[in-house]
Amino acid sequence: MEKDFLLNSKISVIIPVYNEENFLPILLERLDSLNRKDENLEIIVVDGKSTDNSKQIVSQYRVTLIDSPVQSRAFQCNLGAKFSNGKILFFLHADCLPPEDYFQAIRSSVEEGKPAGCFRIRYDSKKCWLKLNAVYKDRNLNLLRFGDQGLFVTTEIFSKCGGFQEDWNLMEDSEIVRRIRKISSFNVLDSCIIVSSRKFAEIGILKLQFSYFICSLLFILGAGPNLIEKSYRILTKKKKEFPS
């Protein structure tokens, strides 16, 4: 990868949201603080018909806000990518905080010829089960990668793989990574994203972890999006609402 690509490449941070008024101020404050060190960044929030104050919060920051006609993380990510100006896309969940060096780490990976990848994770809770979950997600031997790890990919590779499959309401991130790996290397960076443990608190650590295990197993065995989503809803007793 040419040096000038790294030096001049803009990173587009794309954040799909739905009713994230509690987490958006924390994330956007952090991004605003970190981005002052690098002007070659843009933040794009794609709102999926929020009914809370998410859009009003976004309007207080130097952020591009896009209204999505569809409430779907995959659709919203594709929409954000369509309106982005960066050569590198960084898809970030609203309840995740990127590491301080996220833009340097991403550009370094691209420069080294690894145009796609993600970060390791740490939860904002010190509970033992969550530490084990983070270790499971971090392992390089793991066949799956998840959206809360923060997916980055060059626009070239994103275009070649066809973007997110919009019929996947769950594990859309694992699905696109599977296709990316067929045409490109995939790099797991050493820096850690801090991930909210809210879903574990809401559903229960063991119940949610078991549902993740079953859905991951179904994915590896080749199950389609409908079966995976149905299994998740049954196991967690969670209604169809984004984010899952």
C-alpha positions in Angstrom: 0.0 0.0 0.0 1.4 3.4 -1.0 2.5 5.7 1.8 0.5 8.7 0.5 -2.7 6.6 0.8 -2.1 6.3 4.5 -1.2 10.0 4.9 -4.1 11.3 2.9 -6.9 8.8 3.5 -10.0 10.1 5.2 -11.7 7.7 7.7 -15.5 7.7 7.8 -16.8 6.7 11.1 -20.4 5.3 10.5 -22.7 4.8 13.5 -26.1 3.2 13.0 -28.5 4.2 15.8 -31.9 3.7 17.2 -33.0 5.3 20.5 -29.5 5.8 21.8 -29.9 9.0 23.8 -28.1 7.5 26.8 -25.0 6.4 24.9 -24.6 8.9 22.1 -23.4 11.8 24.3 -20.6 9.7 25.7 -19.5 8.3 22.3 -19.7 11.6 20.5 -17.8 13.5 23.2 -15.1 10.9 23.0 -14.9 11.0 19.2 -15.0 14.8 19.2 -12.1 14.9 21.7 -10.0 12.3 19.8 -10.8 13.7 16.3 -9.3 17.1 17.2 -5.9 15.3 16.8 -6.8 14.5 13.2 -8.9 16.6 10.8 -9.0 13.9 8.1 -12.0 12.2 9.7 -15.7 12.4 9.4 -18.5 11.1 11.7 -21.8 9.9 10.1 -24.7 9.0 12.3 -27.5 7.0 10.5 -30.7 7.2 12.5 -33.3 4.5 12.1 -36.4 6.4 13.1 -35.5 7.0 16.7 -38.4 8.1 19.0 -36.2 9.5 21.7 -33.8 12.5 21.7 -31.0 10.8 19.7 -31.3 13.2 16.7 -31.4 16.3 18.9 -28.2 15.1 20.6 -26.4 14.5 17.3 -27.3 18.0 16.1 -25.1 19.4 18.9 -21.9 17.9 17.4 -19.8 18.2 14.2 -21.6 15.2 12.8 -23.4 14.3 9.5 -26.9 13.0 10.4 -28.7 10.8 7.9 -32.3 9.7 8.3 -32.8 6.1 7.3 -36.2 5.1 5.9 -35.5 1.6 7.3 -34.7 0.5 10.9 -32.0 -2.1 10.1 -28.4 -2.0 11.2 -27.2 -3.5 7.9 -29.3 -1.1 5.8 -28.1 1.9 7.9 -24.5 0.9 7.5 -24.8 0.6 3.8 -26.6 4.0 3.7 -23.8 5.6 5.7 -21.2 4.1 3.4 -23.1 5.5 0.4 -22.9 9.1 1.6 -19.4 8.8 3.1 -16.3 10.6 1.7 -13.6 8.5 3.2 -11.3 5.9 1.7 -11.6 3.8 4.8 -14.9 3.0 6.5 -15.1 2.3 10.3 -18.5 0.9 11.5 -19.0 1.6 15.2 -21.9 0.7 17.5 -23.3 3.6 19.6 -22.6 1.8 22.9 -18.9 1.2 22.1 -16.0 3.5 22.8 -13.0 3.3 20.4 -9.4 3.3 21.7 -7.5 6.6 21.7 -5.3 5.5 18.8 -8.1 4.1 16.7 -7.4 6.2 13.6 -3.6 5.6 13.7 -4.1 1.9 14.2 -6.5 1.6 11.3 -4.3 3.5 8.9 -1.3 1.5 10.0 -3.1 -1.7 9.2 -4.1 -0.4 5.8 -0.6 0.7 5.1 0.7 -2.8 6.0 -1.5 -4.3 3.3 -4.3 -5.4 5.7 -7.3 -3.3 4.4 -9.9 -4.8 6.7 -10.1 -5.7 10.4 -11.4 -5.0 13.8 -10.3 -4.3 17.4 -10.2 -6.5 20.5 -12.8 -5.8 23.1 -13.2 -5.1 26.9 -16.5 -4.7 28.6 -17.3 -1.9 31.0 -18.0 -4.5 33.7 -15.5 -6.6 35.6 -17.7 -9.6 36.0 -15.9 -12.9 35.3 -18.3 -14.2 32.6 -17.9 -11.0 30.6 -14.2 -11.3 30.8 -14.4 -14.8 29.4 -16.8 -13.5 26.6 -14.2 -10.9 25.7 -11.5 -13.5 25.5 -13.7 -15.7 23.2 -14.3 -12.8 20.9 -10.6 -11.7 20.9 -9.1 -15.0 19.9 -7.5 -15.0 16.5 -8.5 -18.6 16.0 -12.1 -17.6 16.4 -14.1 -18.1 13.1 -16.4 -15.2 13.9 -16.0 -11.4 14.3 -18.7 -9.2 15.8 -19.9 -5.6 15.2 -19.1 -4.5 18.7 -15.4 -5.1 17.8 -15.6 -2.2 15.3 -15.2 -3.2 11.7 -13.0 -1.2 9.4 -12.6 -1.8 5.7 -11.4 0.2 2.7 -14.1 1.4 0.4 -12.5 -0.7 -2.4 -12.9 -3.9 -0.4 -16.3 -2.9 0.8 -17.5 -2.4 -2.7 -16.0 -5.6 -4.0 -17.7 -7.7 -1.4 -21.0 -6.0 -2.0 -21.5 -4.3 1.4 -23.8 -5.6 4.1 -26.5 -8.1 3.3 -29.7 -6.3 4.3 -31.7 -9.4 4.9 -29.5 -10.2 7.9 -30.9 -8.5 11.0 -28.5 -10.4 13.3 -24.9 -11.3 12.8 -24.8 -9.1 9.7 -21.2 -8.2 10.8 -20.1 -11.8 11.0 -21.6 -12.4 7.5 -19.8 -9.5 5.8 -16.5 -10.5 7.5 -16.9 -14.0 6.1 -17.1 -12.5 2.6 -14.3 -10.0 3.2 -12.0 -12.9 4.2 -12.6 -14.5 0.8 -11.0 -11.6 -1.0 -8.8 -9.9 1.5 -6.7 -10.4 4.7 -8.4 -9.5 8.0 -6.5 -8.0 10.8 -7.4 -8.1 14.6 -5.7 -5.1 16.1 -4.2 -5.1 19.6 -6.1 -2.0 20.9 -9.4 -2.5 22.7 -12.8 -1.1 22.2 -14.8 -0.6 25.4 -18.2 -2.2 25.0 -21.3 -1.6 27.1 -22.6 -4.6 29.1 -26.2 -3.4 28.9 -27.5 -6.3 27.0 -26.1 -8.8 29.5 -27.7 -6.7 32.3 -31.0 -6.7 30.5 -31.2 -10.3 29.4 -28.9 -12.1 31.8 -25.3 -13.1 31.3 -25.8 -16.8 31.0 -29.0 -16.6 28.9 -27.4 -14.1 26.4 -24.1 -16.0 26.2 -25.9 -19.2 25.5 -28.0 -17.5 22.8 -24.8 -16.1 21.2 -23.3 -19.6 21.3 -26.3 -21.2 19.6 -26.5 -18.5 17.0 -22.8 -18.7 16.3 -23.0 -22.4 15.9 -26.0 -22.1 13.5 -24.0 -19.5 11.5 -20.9 -21.7 11.2 -23.2 -24.6 10.1 -24.6 -22.5 7.3 -28.0 -21.4 8.7 -29.7 -18.5 7.0 -30.6 -15.2 8.6 -34.3 -16.1 9.4 -33.4 -19.2 11.4 -30.7 -17.4 13.3 -32.9 -14.5 14.2 -35.8 -16.7 15.2 -33.5 -18.7 17.5 -32.2 -15.6 19.1 -35.7 -14.2 19.8 -36.8 -17.5 21.3 -33.8 -17.9 23.5 -33.6 -14.3 24.8 -37.4 -13.6 24.7 -36.4 -10.3 23.1 -38.8 -8.6 20.7 -37.7 -7.6 17.3 -36.1 -4.3 18.0 -32.9 -2.7 16.9 -30.3 -2.9 18.4 -30.4 -6.5 19.2 
